[in-house]
């Protein structure tokens, strides 16, 4: 089932999400719905807060990035078919020299900005079967995971911009929260009476 994506301005996007257990109600169905919602919106990642749930769960599928001709064959191969569920994730380390990449977010449609992030991360998480993993990722894989991880920490990519950039974007962000934007997927806007 395709769920509405929560728009910028909703308080749930600012909460530090809580860990969940295997007993979380209808978890398998929730994960399926998150995949459906993400693919419907042409995203490569979706975190539970983006569908209104303040829990430590996000999904990532970087396959759409794998046909980028600017990437090496090795980078394309790493991105192609990378599809994972991250539960109760904790980034342990972020290392290397920060690099810029143009990021966007399904909760902040039509805004893309250059964001600095470290190129390599080590992350601990549970998969959908609650098996524990500790893995290291770099490049675009690391970046997509960092972006989704930020969501479960109550952080948005716009928080990482300069104060000047934030001021320049303020009106556009206000319009998004009020639903004054055309989007091709279902969204829930915090600052209008009726959702769409």
Secondary structure by P-SEA (a helix, b strand, c coil): cbbbbbccccccccccbbbbcccccaaaaaaaaaaaaaaaacccccccccccccccbbbbbcccccccccccaaaaaaaccccccccccccccccccbbbbbbbbcccccbbbbbbbbccccccccccccbbbbbccccaaaaaaaaaaaaaacccccccccaaaaaaaaaaaaaaaaccccccbbbbbccccccc
